[in-house]
Amino acid sequence: MKIKIVNWLFIAACLTTSYGCGGDSSKSSAAQDLIDDTIPPITGTTETGGSVAYLDGLIDLGDLVSPDGDHWYFSTPSVVHNNGTIIGQSNRGWPTKAAFLWDPATTLMEFLGIHPGTYNDYYSQKIVNPVDPAYGFIYSEAVDLNADNVIICNSLAGTDAGELEKRAFVWFDGVVIDLPPILDEYYGGEILDEEENFNPEIRSFSEAIDINELGEIVLTAEDATGRHAYYWDSASYKTITLARDDETTFDITVPSYRLLGGIVGQDSAPVGINENGQAVINSGNTAVFHDINWGVVETLNYLPGASKTIAVDINDSAYTNNDGIPDGHVIGNSGNGSLDIAGDNTVRGFFWDGGAMYPVDHLGGGTSVTTDINNSDQVVGAATTDSGSYHAYIWTLDPITEKGVMMDLGTLGGENSFATAINESGQVTGWAETGEFYNEEDVLVPLRHAFLWSNGVMYDLGTHSDFYDYPFIPSFPFSTGVDINDSGEVTGSSYTINSHHRGFHLTPVFP
């Protein structure tokens, strides 16, 4: 894939370092071979195994601060691609926390950059004067990538008032492309208030959400009426005119977005885009499916008795509903409260196949949530048991009976477990309680470890070993699996009692 790189103000040259300013992970997979028309139902129960026989244990991802030192610094991964590349966020010094790319060939991190200036001062052209430096960007995060290592990221402001302010960008081979909010309606021409003074309304927010293997991107961008879901094909641009506070103007080239479907009068935010150009969006307490190529927009609505629905993911299903068009299947959660497994007794996961919304079963406790789906329509998440705990599961809709088949993945000996990702082979990662407790000054916390579930066995991945140079720093008691690629490589974090995370990579070799 080739991306059109425009040589305008916000490119790598604007940065003060030599660095650059969903790929096909289990949550946003590359196009796969078409699956069979029938999916064998999952039956049976799981068993808990010992540790995986793996190469070199949990490999530390390092950080962006220094290759040497006490290694105390924060890093947390978000995606592992099928090519082994990992992206996420790490301490760096400046920016305070920064987007990174971890290269499996070199096992080194690369800083992916951050926007210069402030979120309310576009391209350092002093559209707003004076500029408040308190609204400068101090964090960046890497969100998703594809096989070409085209990575979508966000810069974040750092004040209490602006900590939710974001500005999206694309990183590709050391060059950055800005993904701004919608500017042209306010800034194209003279903008005067009633006293004929220059008075633009600032639009400050854009957030990159997902990218597919074609480089198509979905993002949230602020526009004239709120924040809405948009699509960018990675190739279309337009030139607009902006005005400074002294009413002089300058031209700028920006990506040309396309508005995605949503509930009229409501804000919207995209969730994902698949390889067929189909997106799913959350808007107005429900979810919306949008086939960009065919112009089909459909609202998913709610499960019976629910008043809120959120979509979680969309896959690349081979099913076509007899119309010759592959339809992505959507998972999500529906209920009346927080839609959280630990705090909402009304929540139920769902699977949507282009027409019907099927409730995802529970394990006797009445509730379930979904977190990920593969292209074979295997769904994972967590569901409550009759004892009040919750367990990781795999759920599949039997295409013949149209009934869901539920499999409890169990735990590592404790009460609770939670699945976060599934790959195309049906391997699952997440976290599970071990049955033991971590004691810190008489504060008892159940130990949670990352797991890899494969072929009916849940393997305990343990945590980082005590590799610190300074003995007063304790080793990590907890860990969680975040993502798994189609080769079974897992990324996740070990973490402390106060949620200080340190990222890892694992290549499992099974007995």
Buried (B, 14 or more C-beta within 10 A) or exposed (E): EEBEBBEBBBBBEBBEEEBBBBBBBBBBBBBBEEBEEEBEBBEEEBEBBEEBEBEEBBBBBBBBBEEEEEBBBBBBBBBBBBBBBBBBBBBBEEBBBBBBBBBBEEEEBBBBBBBBBBBBBBBBBBBBEEBEEEBBBBBBBBBBBBBBBBBBBBBBBBEEEBEEBBBBBBBBEBBBBBBBBBBBEBBEEEBEEEEEEBEBEBBBBBBBBBBBBBBBBBBBBBBEEEBBBBBBBBEEEEEBEBBBBEEEBEEBBBBBBEBBBBBEEBBBBBBBBBBBBBBBBBBBBBBBBBBBEEEBBBBBEBBEEBEBBBBBBBBBBBBEEEEEBBBBBBBBBBBBEEBEBEEBEBBBBBBBBBEEBBBBBBBEBBBBBBBBBBBBBBBBBBBBBEEEBBBBBBBBBBBEEEEBBBBBBBBBBBBBBBBBBBBBBBBBBBBBBBEEEBEEEEEEEBBBBBBBBBEBBBBBBBBBEEEBEEEEEEEBBBBBBBBBBBBBBBBBBBBBBEEBBBBBBBBBEEE
